[in-house]
């Protein structure tokens, strides 16, 4: 088995009396896409900055690409910070090439690489336009491409989807998938659950500086009981006696009810029981729990409000 790209061991960061990160331990396998999910202020950015040696941890240890400090392997890492910014008077191609050269690429190779990336991700016709003339979405794509132009082994994106329209969000998802196909390990932080659900092999749920969950998306979903959502104007109490049903509650609107099921229970039994007991249905939804459900359970409504909005 290959060595993990990143190992955090009881990592802690305090600022005065405030603890931003509480003893986080994490192992990121090579070639994986890892999502850091949580509301603003949860500790995601602080953790990533400690990983990159921007902040020194108060306690705990870090191993990144087999070294104790990211400074020792900086040319093998790509980083997109949360605070976006460009050199406005530079063209997109020149900016990407410049950042690639800072990571060790030769000048001509860096310019060729910059042009290839701009062509591939829909900015070819704007490659010689100054950054100040680009739209916000285009400028953000340029900065994303600048962070990966040197072909890093390990990429960290901090809130990369923030501020992007749906079209550019899709382009960024394509970038992440392409990087993974090339064997790159990716961590990205986000408070948008749908991106994590679609892209991540594994994810971490963080709130108030504490890691609440570390695992795969299916493992996260299994933390919530299976459920059905039915809509009926008939009292569905008879469903409580169906084999495999573990709970029944009104959702408080639109005559909807949640029916919770034991692991392995057959949802078709509930549907059959509705017909047998004269419970006429307006809808019968078998949808599986999603990350929003998991996050709400682990974090609670108050801290989850920002993410769920």
N, C-alpha and C positions, 0 to 999 in steps of 0.2 A: 504494500500500500504506500502511495506517495505521501511525502511529508505535507501536513496542512500548510496552507498559505498564511494563515493567521491563527494565533492562539493568544487569547486574553485570559489571564489567570488572576481572579479576584481584584480586578481593576477598579480603583476608587479615585474620585476627584472631588475635592472640596474647595470652595471659595469662601474663605473666612469661616463663618458658622454654617454656611449652606453646603449641603452635600448634593452635588449635581449628578453623580453616578455612584451607586452603591455596589461595590464589590462584584463587578460583572465578570463572568467566566464564559468563554465562547471559543469554539474551534470551527474554523471555516475550511472545508475541504477544497483541494485544488480543482478548478474547473467549474465550480458551482456559482449560481446566482443567489446571493443572500440578501434578503430584504430586512431593513431596520424600520419597523413600523411603530408609529406613535404620534401623539399630538405635539405641537410646538412646545418646547420647554421640557420635553420628556427626558432629555439626556442623549439623544441620538448624535447631534453634532459634536457635543463634548467628547463622546466616546470615539468618534471618528478622528477628531483632532488629536486625541491622545495616541491613537493608532498611528498617526502620521508624524508624531513627535512635534506637533505644533504646541500642544500642552504637555507638560510633564505630569504623570499620574501622581497622586498623593501617596498611593500605595498600590501594590500589585505589580505584575510583570507582563511584558508583551514579547511575543516572537512573531516576526513578520518576514516571510520568505527566508526563514531559517536564521534570522539575525535579531538581536535585541532592540534595534532601533531602525526606524524607516530611513533615517539619514544615511545609513550604510548601504541602502539598496534603492535610493531615490530614483535612479534612472530606470528601474524596473517597475515603477508604480505610476499610474495615472490618477489625477485627482481633479474633480470638478467641485469647487467650493460652493457653499450655499449662497454667498454673496457674489453675484455675477457681475462681470465688468470686462470691457474690451479697450484696447488702444484704438481710439476712434479714428485716428488719421491713417491707420494701417489698413491695407486691403485684407480681405478674408484669407487669401492665399498666403500673404506675407505674415499674417499673425500666426496662422497654424504652423507655417514653416519655422518661424522664430521660436515658438515654444518647443517644437520638435528638436531644434538645434540645441536648446538649453538642456535637453535630455540626452544629448550625445550624437544625434544624427548629423551627418555631413550636409552642408548647405544645399547642394544640388539635389541630393536624395530627399531632403526635407521638403523642398519645393515640389518635387514630383509627387511625393506622398500627399502633400496638401491638395494638389490639384485632383488627384485620384479620389480623395475623400469627398471633396466638394462636388465632383461629378456624380459619385455614387449616391449621395444623399440629397440630391436635388438642388444644389446651389452652384452648379457649374457655370451658369450664365452670370452669376454674381461674384465670381472668384476674384475679379480685379476691381470690385467696387469697394470703396472705403467703408469701414465698419459703421461710421456715423450715418451712412445712407441706408443701412439695412434695417428691416423691421425688427421689432423686439424678438420675435420668434426666430428669425434668421440669425440674428446676433447670438442668441443662446445656442443655436445649432453649431455655429462657428466655434464657440467656446467648448462645447462638448467634443467636437472633432479635434480641437487643439490639445485636449487632455489625453487623447488616444493615438495621436499621430505617430508617436515613437514606438508603437506596438508594445505596450506594457504587458507584463504577465498578470498584474493585479491592478484593478481599477476601482476607485471609490468615487461614487457620485453622491453628493449631498443635496437632497431635494431637487433632482434634475428635472422633474416634471412641472415644478412650480412655475406658473405664468405662461405655460405653453398652451396654444389652442389644440383642439383634437387632432388636426392634421399633423402638427409637429410632435405631438405626443406619440402618434403612431410611428413617426420617423425615429424617435428616440427608442421606442420599443424595438424597432428593427436593428438599431445600432447595438443594443444590448444582446439581442439574439445572435447577431453576427459575431460579436466578440466571444460569446460562449462557444459558438461553433469552432472558433479558432483556438479554443482551449484557454481563453482568458478567464480568470476568476473575477467576479464582480460583486461588490457590495453597493447597494444604493439605499438611501434613507428616503422615506416618504410618509406622508399622512394620508395618501390616497390609496385606499385598500385594493381597488380594482387592479391597479398596476402590479401590486405585490402578488395578488391572486393569480394573475396571468403569467407572470414572468419568473417567479422565484421557485428554486428547488427547496430552499429552506428559508425560514423567516424568524425574526426575533420581534416580540411585542414588548415595548418599553413604555412605562408610565412613571412619572415622578422619580426618575433615575434608577428604577428597578426593572430588571428583566423578568417579565411575567411568563414568557413562553419562548422556547427555542425548539423548532422542529419543522416538519414538512407541513404543507397546506392541508393534506388529508388528515394528518395527526391533529392539527388545530381544529378542523371541523368535527373530529370525533369527540372533542371536549363538550360539544353541545348535543343533547339528545336528538335523535331523529324526530322529525315532526311533520305533520300535515296541517295545512291551513284550509279549512272548509268554510263555505259561506252558505248559510241556511237561515230561514226564518222560523224553523221548527226547533224546539228544544232538543239538543243532541245528547242529553244525559245518558241515554241507552248505550252510547259508545264506550262509556267507562268500563263496561263488562265484556268488551271484546278482547280476546286473547292477544296479548302484546301491547295493549294500550296502557300507558303508565300515568297519563294525566290528560286533563281536559280543562281548558279555560277560555273564557270569552276575551276577545281582544279589544272590546269596547267600542268598536265602530264597524259600520257596514255589515252587521250581522255575521262577523267573522269569528271563528273559534280555532284555537290551536290544539291539536291532538298530538301528544308526545308518545313516542313508541320505544319499546325496548330494542336493544341491539338484535338484529336479525328478524324482527317482527315483519309480518307481511302486510303492507299497506292495502292490498286488495281486500283483505278481511274487513277493514274499516269501510271500504267502499261498499262491499256486499251488505254489511250491517246497516248502512244507511238506507239501502233499498228495502231490506227486510223490516226495518222499523219505521218506514214511512217518513224518513228524513230526506225531504226533497232538497237537492243541492243546486245552488247557483254557480258554485265553483268548487274544485277539488284540486289543491296544489300540493304536489309531492316534493317541492324544491328542497334541496339539501341545505343545511346550515352554511352560512358563508362567514368570511372573516369579520364582517361587521357584527354578527351575532357573537362570535368568540370574543371580540374586543370588548363588547358591551358587558359580557359576563365577567371578564377578568378585571376590567378597569372601572366599571360602573358608569352610570349615565353622565355624571358631571364631567369627568375627565374625557369621556368618549365623545362628548357633544361636538367638539371641533372636527373630529375625524368623521363623524357620522353625518355632518351637515353637508 
